[in-house]
Amino acid sequence: MSKEPAEEEVEVEDEATEEHDNESAESAAEAEEDEVEEEELTGVQPGDVIRVNLTAYTAEEGILVDTTDQEVAEEEGVDQDQTFEPRVVVLGEGHLFAAVEEALTGLEAGETAEVTVEAAAAFGEHDPDQVRTVGVDKIPDDDRYPGAFIEVDGQRGMLETIIGGRARVDFNHPFAGDDIDYDLEVIEVLDDREELAQGLIQTFLDLDLDIWFQTDEIEVYPGEEDEDDEAPEVEEVESLYIEATPQLTMNQQWLFGKQQIASELIDQLEIDRIVVQEIIESTDNVLQQTQDLLAEEGLEGLEEEDIEELEELEE
């Protein structure tokens, strides 16, 4: 009878030892997972704002799709009116294809990567149903030739052939069905707030604008603003000021997407508001700005009388 308690004591000790071993194993596993997580979080991560160089070609035919490299653009005969310089992107925000963002994740500044984006994840597979026949009368006379990019009923497509009064148009994306090869390089991670703001504006609008940050005091009413309300409270807000230039006023992306662009700037810059400030200058300065803008549009050489006539026609 004296042996039974001893056996029970041994069993309890074994269970305690086993439990301790399990806890130790779990702790070691958790520590290993933490180390793996730390290793995985090196380099640029989603949410970082980075400046990148990239060049992309179709995988099969080697047709240039996109580049930030001036030399590549010149070699490929790309329109030099465009700007070719490192691009600012917010990693993980869909500014680039998901596979490209994944390839960039974890890279350090100065490191490079290559990735092939499959057609389905790039510009989509080629859809035969998007190749349709339309009446030739819907196509401007100057665009009635194979290979012309045209717009029909609000859709852009490429003209393939014209037979009689009918035209065959491919409304797929020009690179639909193509895998895309990307060469990538992380130039830097942007930390300076003003540089970050300029980079984002350049990405969204392709414009260099005068900007500055400023802390403002604004009046906030606790309830409905009427005669019986209490005195307003004064709050400090962080503002990004953007000078409203003629280029900004005429920018198509800004005209049709200013709310979305402003919201993304506010989120990324962690500010309270954006103030677009118009500065009225002397007539001579306004005339010079107008002539510079016309030069950008290929209308340089107009005299002051011509500009006044254009303004009258617009009115």
SEGU-171921 format. One line per field, with one value per residue: residue in one letter; x, y, z of N, C-alpha, C in turn; residue number from 1. Coordinates in steps of 0.1 Angstrom, whole numbers. Example, Ala and Ser with C-alpha at 12.3 -4.5 7.8 and 13.67 -1.06 7.14 Angstrom:
residues 2
residuo: [a_s] .
n_X: [132_128] .
n_Y: [-57_-22] .
n_Z: [78_71] .
ca_X: [123_137] .
ca_Y: [-45_-11] .
ca_Z: [78_71] .
c_X: [132_129] .
c_Y: [-33_0] .
c_Z: [78_79] .
num: [1_2] .
This chain:
residues 315
residuo: [m_s_k_e_p_a_e_e_e_v_e_v_e_d_e_a_t_e_e_h_d_n_e_s_a_e_s_a_a_e_a_e_e_d_e_v_e_e_e_e_l_t_g_v_q_p_g_d_v_i_r_v_n_l_t_a_y_t_a_e_e_g_i_l_v_d_t_t_d_q_e_v_a_e_e_e_g_v_d_q_d_q_t_f_e_p_r_v_v_v_l_g_e_g_h_l_f_a_a_v_e_e_a_l_t_g_l_e_a_g_e_t_a_e_v_t_v_e_a_a_a_a_f_g_e_h_d_p_d_q_v_r_t_v_g_v_d_k_i_p_d_d_d_r_y_p_g_a_f_i_e_v_d_g_q_r_g_m_l_e_t_i_i_g_g_r_a_r_v_d_f_n_h_p_f_a_g_d_d_i_d_y_d_l_e_v_i_e_v_l_d_d_r_e_e_l_a_q_g_l_i_q_t_f_l_d_l_d_l_d_i_w_f_q_t_d_e_i_e_v_y_p_g_e_e_d_e_d_d_e_a_p_e_v_e_e_v_e_s_l_y_i_e_a_t_p_q_l_t_m_n_q_q_w_l_f_g_k_q_q_i_a_s_e_l_i_d_q_l_e_i_d_r_i_v_v_q_e_i_i_e_s_t_d_n_v_l_q_q_t_q_d_l_l_a_e_e_g_l_e_g_l_e_e_e_d_i_e_e_l_e_e_l_e_e] .
n_X: [8_21_34_18_12_38_40_20_31_53_41_28_50_61_41_42_68_65_46_61_82_66_58_82_89_69_75_100_93_77_95_112_94_90_116_117_97_109_130_117_106_126_140_120_85_50_31_53_67_82_109_113_131_120_116_98_90_72_71_73_76_92_84_84_68_67_87_111_134_154_173_165_140_147_161_141_125_104_79_92_80_71_78_106_117_128_101_76_60_35_40_20_-4_-15_-4_12_14_3_22_45_48_51_76_92_89_108_132_162_173_189_190_181_156_140_110_83_52_23_0_-28_-27_-17_-24_-47_-62_-64_-95_-116_-142_-141_-132_-146_-170_-176_-194_-178_-183_-182_-156_-131_-119_-91_-81_-85_-69_-50_-39_-43_-52_-83_-114_-145_-178_-172_-154_-119_-99_-80_-77_-81_-87_-103_-131_-149_-177_-174_-156_-130_-124_-102_-109_-96_-71_-40_-18_-30_-31_-4_25_44_77_96_121_135_144_150_153_152_139_113_114_114_90_81_95_83_56_59_68_46_26_38_36_8_-1_18_32_52_48_45_46_38_40_19_9_-23_-48_-82_-117_-140_-173_-192_-219_-248_-243_-255_-272_-276_-256_-228_-196_-172_-148_-112_-91_-60_-48_-31_-19_-16_-4_-11_-1_-22_-18_-20_-14_-22_-49_-58_-52_-61_-63_-65_-88_-108_-104_-98_-108_-103_-75_-67_-76_-59_-34_-38_-40_-15_3_-4_-19_-43_-58_-60_-51_-58_-43_-49_-30_-31_-15_4_-7_12_27_8_2_27_27_6_15_36_23_8_29_37_16_20_13_29_41_20_6_-2_-27_-38_-41_-59_-81_-86_-94_-117_-133_-135_-151] .
n_Y: [-12_12_18_30_59_68_61_77_102_102_101_126_143_137_146_174_179_173_193_216_212_215_241_254_246_259_286_288_284_306_327_321_326_354_363_356_372_397_396_395_420_438_463_482_486_479_509_526_555_557_564_553_537_524_501_487_461_443_408_390_403_424_451_485_493_510_535_551_561_584_579_554_561_579_562_545_561_576_600_631_651_642_635_620_605_593_577_585_565_551_524_495_508_504_517_506_474_445_424_437_455_436_426_447_451_448_454_473_507_514_488_463_447_421_413_394_401_384_382_382_395_419_438_424_395_390_397_383_392_419_429_445_454_485_513_531_558_567_573_597_613_617_597_573_547_517_507_531_549_553_568_556_560_566_547_537_524_503_508_482_472_485_480_487_504_497_492_475_472_470_469_461_466_480_463_440_406_403_392_411_423_436_458_469_494_506_538_556_560_582_606_633_658_678_672_647_655_670_650_633_649_654_628_624_645_653_678_706_724_753_749_748_741_749_759_766_787_780_788_770_759_747_738_742_769_798_828_823_807_796_813_807_780_780_762_745_737_716_726_721_742_750_766_780_776_785_761_742_747_740_713_681_658_669_685_665_648_659_657_631_630_650_638_616_628_641_619_606_625_631_654_681_695_708_737_754_780_810_834_866_884_911_925_922_900_880_879_870_845_833_833_815_792_788_782_758_743_743_766_789_822_837_870_897_908_886_868_882_881_853_850_865_849_826_837] .
n_Z: [0_5_-18_-37_-35_-41_-68_-79_-73_-90_-115_-115_-115_-140_-157_-151_-160_-187_-194_-189_-208_-232_-230_-232_-258_-272_-266_-278_-305_-309_-305_-327_-348_-344_-350_-377_-387_-382_-399_-423_-425_-433_-454_-479_-473_-475_-476_-474_-489_-519_-542_-575_-602_-633_-660_-686_-708_-734_-730_-751_-777_-771_-769_-759_-729_-707_-691_-669_-677_-693_-714_-724_-734_-754_-771_-779_-793_-781_-775_-767_-753_-729_-694_-682_-655_-622_-605_-581_-558_-537_-518_-521_-525_-549_-571_-588_-607_-588_-587_-593_-571_-551_-558_-553_-526_-496_-507_-504_-506_-536_-544_-569_-590_-609_-626_-640_-651_-655_-682_-675_-650_-657_-682_-688_-704_-740_-754_-777_-782_-779_-802_-828_-854_-869_-882_-908_-909_-883_-878_-878_-908_-910_-895_-907_-912_-910_-878_-865_-835_-822_-811_-804_-798_-771_-764_-766_-792_-815_-849_-872_-899_-929_-948_-974_-963_-937_-906_-889_-855_-828_-795_-772_-746_-758_-750_-741_-734_-734_-716_-692_-688_-662_-652_-622_-598_-566_-556_-534_-501_-493_-468_-460_-456_-474_-497_-502_-506_-530_-547_-547_-559_-584_-594_-595_-610_-628_-626_-615_-587_-567_-533_-498_-463_-435_-403_-393_-377_-370_-368_-350_-347_-321_-324_-344_-367_-357_-345_-318_-310_-291_-285_-311_-311_-312_-332_-340_-372_-395_-426_-461_-485_-519_-548_-571_-603_-639_-652_-634_-631_-657_-658_-666_-650_-625_-627_-630_-609_-584_-558_-550_-553_-535_-511_-509_-507_-482_-465_-469_-462_-437_-428_-421_-440_-474_-491_-519_-533_-550_-567_-576_-601_-617_-648_-668_-659_-660_-687_-697_-684_-697_-724_-721_-714_-737_-754_-745_-754_-780_-794_-796_-804_-808_-809_-787_-794_-806_-785_-769_-787_-786_-760_-760_-777_-761_-741] .
ca_X: [0_29_40_9_15_50_37_12_40_61_32_26_63_62_32_48_80_60_40_72_88_57_58_95_89_61_82_111_86_72_107_116_85_94_128_114_90_118_138_108_103_137_137_108_74_37_29_64_67_96_112_118_133_115_115_90_88_64_80_75_81_102_79_85_55_68_101_115_148_155_180_157_129_153_165_129_118_92_76_100_72_68_88_112_125_123_87_72_49_32_40_8_-16_-20_1_19_8_6_34_57_49_56_90_99_89_119_144_169_177_200_189_173_148_133_98_74_38_15_-10_-41_-25_-12_-35_-58_-61_-71_-109_-121_-155_-138_-129_-159_-171_-184_-195_-167_-187_-179_-142_-126_-112_-77_-77_-90_-58_-47_-30_-47_-59_-95_-124_-159_-189_-166_-144_-107_-95_-71_-83_-74_-90_-115_-136_-161_-182_-173_-142_-128_-117_-99_-111_-88_-59_-29_-10_-38_-26_11_32_53_89_99_134_131_154_146_163_153_126_111_110_112_76_80_99_73_45_63_69_32_20_44_31_-6_-5_30_34_60_41_49_39_44_32_16_-1_-33_-59_-95_-128_-149_-185_-196_-232_-252_-238_-265_-270_-277_-245_-217_-185_-165_-135_-101_-83_-49_-48_-19_-24_-7_-8_-7_-4_-31_-12_-28_-12_-30_-63_-61_-48_-72_-63_-69_-102_-118_-101_-92_-112_-95_-60_-65_-78_-47_-24_-40_-37_-1_11_-9_-23_-58_-65_-53_-56_-53_-43_-47_-23_-33_-3_2_-12_24_31_-3_4_38_23_-3_23_44_13_5_41_37_5_24_7_37_42_8_7_-11_-40_-43_-45_-71_-91_-89_-101_-131_-140_-139_-162] .
ca_Y: [0_23_21_37_73_71_60_89_113_101_105_141_149_135_155_187_180_174_206_226_211_220_256_258_245_270_298_288_286_320_335_319_333_368_365_355_384_408_394_398_434_446_470_489_479_486_522_535_563_555_568_541_536_512_500_475_456_431_397_382_411_435_465_493_496_521_537_564_563_593_573_544_568_584_550_539_571_580_614_637_660_635_636_607_606_583_579_584_556_547_510_489_515_501_526_496_461_439_416_447_460_425_425_459_449_442_459_485_518_510_474_461_434_418_405_392_402_377_391_384_404_431_445_415_387_395_393_384_399_433_432_447_461_497_521_540_572_571_575_609_611_617_585_561_539_506_511_544_548_561_567_553_559_567_537_538_512_504_504_471_473_492_474_494_513_491_492_465_480_462_477_456_474_476_453_429_393_402_392_423_422_448_460_478_499_515_549_561_562_596_609_647_660_687_664_637_662_673_637_628_658_650_615_625_656_656_692_711_735_759_743_750_737_760_757_777_787_782_788_758_761_735_734_749_783_808_839_819_798_801_818_796_776_781_750_746_727_716_728_721_752_748_777_777_781_781_747_734_749_733_699_672_649_677_688_654_639_667_652_618_633_657_629_607_637_643_607_602_636_633_668_683_701_714_750_758_795_817_846_875_892_922_921_918_887_871_878_861_831_828_830_803_781_785_776_743_737_744_778_800_831_846_883_901_909_872_862_888_875_840_852_870_838_818_843] .
ca_Z: [0_6_-31_-46_-35_-49_-82_-82_-73_-102_-126_-114_-119_-154_-163_-149_-169_-201_-196_-190_-221_-242_-229_-237_-272_-277_-265_-288_-317_-310_-307_-341_-356_-342_-357_-391_-390_-382_-411_-435_-425_-437_-467_-481_-469_-478_-469_-476_-502_-525_-556_-582_-616_-639_-674_-689_-722_-736_-729_-764_-788_-767_-772_-747_-723_-697_-686_-663_-681_-705_-725_-730_-741_-767_-780_-784_-801_-774_-776_-757_-745_-717_-684_-678_-643_-612_-601_-567_-556_-523_-520_-515_-528_-563_-581_-598_-606_-575_-588_-592_-557_-543_-561_-547_-511_-490_-513_-498_-515_-545_-549_-581_-591_-622_-624_-651_-648_-665_-689_-668_-639_-662_-690_-691_-716_-752_-755_-791_-782_-779_-816_-833_-866_-867_-894_-910_-907_-869_-877_-885_-921_-908_-887_-914_-917_-901_-867_-859_-823_-824_-801_-810_-787_-758_-762_-774_-798_-826_-862_-879_-913_-934_-960_-978_-953_-924_-901_-878_-845_-816_-783_-761_-743_-767_-745_-737_-738_-733_-703_-692_-681_-655_-645_-611_-589_-555_-555_-521_-494_-490_-454_-459_-459_-486_-509_-503_-512_-544_-554_-550_-568_-597_-598_-598_-620_-637_-625_-604_-582_-555_-522_-485_-451_-426_-392_-392_-366_-376_-359_-351_-339_-315_-329_-357_-367_-358_-336_-304_-307_-283_-293_-317_-305_-321_-333_-349_-382_-404_-440_-473_-495_-533_-556_-582_-615_-650_-655_-625_-635_-669_-657_-667_-638_-613_-630_-628_-598_-574_-544_-547_-552_-522_-500_-508_-502_-468_-458_-469_-455_-423_-425_-419_-451_-485_-495_-532_-532_-562_-565_-588_-604_-626_-662_-676_-655_-664_-701_-699_-681_-708_-735_-717_-714_-751_-760_-741_-762_-794_-799_-794_-815_-809_-804_-776_-800_-809_-772_-765_-795_-781_-747_-764_-783_-750_-734] .
c_X: [9_35_30_11_27_48_29_21_49_53_30_38_65_53_37_59_75_54_51_79_80_58_71_95_81_68_93_105_82_84_112_107_88_106_126_106_99_126_129_105_115_134_124_96_61_35_41_62_81_97_119_121_127_115_108_88_79_74_83_82_91_97_79_71_56_83_102_129_148_162_172_146_135_156_152_120_105_91_83_93_69_80_93_122_120_109_85_60_47_30_27_-5_-21_-15_8_11_12_19_46_59_55_71_98_99_101_132_149_171_189_199_179_166_142_120_90_60_30_4_-23_-39_-20_-24_-46_-55_-68_-84_-114_-134_-153_-133_-142_-159_-180_-185_-184_-170_-184_-164_-138_-118_-97_-72_-81_-78_-55_-37_-34_-55_-71_-104_-138_-168_-183_-156_-132_-103_-85_-78_-75_-75_-102_-118_-149_-165_-181_-158_-141_-119_-115_-99_-104_-77_-48_-20_-17_-32_-11_15_42_65_93_114_132_144_148_157_164_139_125_106_107_98_74_84_89_60_47_63_55_25_25_38_16_-9_6_32_44_53_47_40_45_34_30_6_-11_-42_-72_-105_-137_-161_-189_-210_-235_-248_-250_-263_-269_-265_-235_-206_-177_-152_-125_-93_-71_-50_-36_-24_-12_-12_-2_-10_-11_-25_-22_-26_-20_-45_-67_-58_-60_-74_-69_-84_-112_-115_-95_-95_-104_-80_-58_-66_-65_-35_-25_-37_-22_7_7_-12_-38_-65_-55_-59_-50_-55_-40_-41_-25_-21_-7_-2_0_27_20_-1_16_35_15_5_31_35_10_17_41_26_8_18_16_38_30_11_-3_-25_-46_-48_-58_-83_-96_-97_-115_-139_-144_-151_-175] .
c_Y: [12_27_30_52_76_71_73_101_114_106_120_148_148_144_170_189_182_187_217_225_217_235_261_257_256_283_299_290_300_329_333_326_348_372_365_368_396_408_398_413_443_452_477_480_486_498_531_542_562_561_557_544_523_513_487_473_445_419_390_391_422_449_473_496_509_523_550_568_572_586_562_550_573_573_545_549_576_595_621_648_655_637_622_609_596_587_577_575_553_531_504_496_513_510_518_483_454_431_425_452_449_424_436_457_442_447_471_495_513_496_473_448_433_410_405_392_395_385_393_394_417_439_436_406_393_389_394_392_414_438_433_455_473_504_530_554_577_574_587_605_609_604_572_553_529_511_524_541_558_559_566_551_558_557_539_524_514_499_493_472_481_485_480_504_508_491_482_472_470_471_472_467_470_465_441_416_392_401_404_420_435_447_471_482_508_526_554_560_576_599_624_651_668_679_653_643_665_661_632_636_656_638_616_634_659_671_695_724_740_755_747_745_748_755_769_775_789_782_776_760_748_729_741_764_792_819_834_810_804_806_806_793_777_768_752_734_728_716_726_732_749_760_773_784_778_767_738_735_742_718_690_663_657_681_677_645_646_662_640_621_640_647_620_616_639_631_604_613_638_647_669_687_705_727_753_773_801_831_855_885_903_917_916_903_877_869_868_847_825_824_817_791_777_779_761_736_738_756_790_809_840_859_886_902_895_866_868_883_861_841_856_858_828_823_842] .
c_Z: [0_-8_-40_-46_-43_-63_-87_-83_-86_-114_-127_-119_-134_-162_-163_-159_-183_-204_-197_-204_-232_-242_-234_-252_-279_-277_-276_-302_-320_-312_-321_-350_-356_-350_-372_-395_-391_-395_-423_-436_-428_-451_-467_-479_-474_-470_-470_-489_-507_-539_-563_-596_-621_-654_-677_-704_-722_-736_-742_-774_-784_-770_-759_-742_-714_-693_-679_-667_-694_-717_-732_-739_-755_-777_-787_-792_-795_-775_-764_-750_-731_-707_-681_-667_-633_-607_-586_-566_-541_-524_-513_-518_-542_-573_-592_-597_-593_-576_-587_-578_-549_-546_-555_-532_-506_-496_-505_-509_-523_-550_-561_-581_-605_-619_-637_-646_-659_-670_-681_-656_-644_-669_-694_-704_-728_-754_-770_-792_-783_-793_-824_-846_-864_-881_-896_-908_-892_-867_-884_-898_-919_-901_-894_-920_-906_-890_-860_-846_-823_-812_-808_-798_-773_-755_-772_-779_-809_-839_-869_-894_-917_-947_-964_-968_-939_-919_-889_-868_-833_-803_-771_-758_-753_-763_-739_-742_-737_-718_-704_-683_-675_-650_-635_-603_-579_-554_-541_-515_-490_-476_-453_-464_-472_-498_-512_-510_-527_-552_-557_-560_-583_-602_-602_-609_-630_-638_-613_-599_-569_-543_-509_-474_-441_-415_-391_-380_-373_-365_-361_-342_-334_-319_-342_-356_-368_-347_-322_-300_-297_-292_-299_-310_-316_-320_-343_-359_-390_-418_-450_-482_-508_-540_-568_-595_-627_-654_-647_-628_-647_-669_-657_-655_-626_-615_-626_-616_-586_-560_-540_-545_-539_-511_-498_-503_-487_-460_-457_-462_-441_-419_-424_-432_-462_-489_-508_-533_-546_-559_-578_-589_-614_-640_-670_-673_-660_-679_-704_-695_-692_-720_-733_-718_-729_-758_-757_-750_-777_-801_-797_-806_-816_-803_-794_-781_-802_-796_-768_-774_-790_-769_-750_-769_-771_-742_-741] .
num: [1_2_3_4_5_6_7_8_9_10_11_12_13_14_15_16_17_18_19_20_21_22_23_24_25_26_27_28_29_30_31_32_33_34_35_36_37_38_39_40_41_42_43_44_45_46_47_48_49_50_51_52_53_54_55_56_57_58_59_60_61_62_63_64_65_66_67_68_69_70_71_72_73_74_75_76_77_78_79_80_81_82_83_84_85_86_87_88_89_90_91_92_93_94_95_96_97_98_99_100_101_102_103_104_105_106_107_108_109_110_111_112_113_114_115_116_117_118_119_120_121_122_123_124_125_126_127_128_129_130_131_132_133_134_135_136_137_138_139_140_141_142_143_144_145_146_147_148_149_150_151_152_153_154_155_156_157_158_159_160_161_162_163_164_165_166_167_168_169_170_171_172_173_174_175_176_177_178_179_180_181_182_183_184_185_186_187_188_189_190_191_192_193_194_195_196_197_198_199_200_201_202_203_204_205_206_207_208_209_210_211_212_213_214_215_216_217_218_219_220_221_222_223_224_225_226_227_228_229_230_231_232_233_234_235_236_237_238_239_240_241_242_243_244_245_246_247_248_249_250_251_252_253_254_255_256_257_258_259_260_261_262_263_264_265_266_267_268_269_270_271_272_273_274_275_276_277_278_279_280_281_282_283_284_285_286_287_288_289_290_291_292_293_294_295_296_297_298_299_300_301_302_303_304_305_306_307_308_309_310_311_312_313_314_315] .
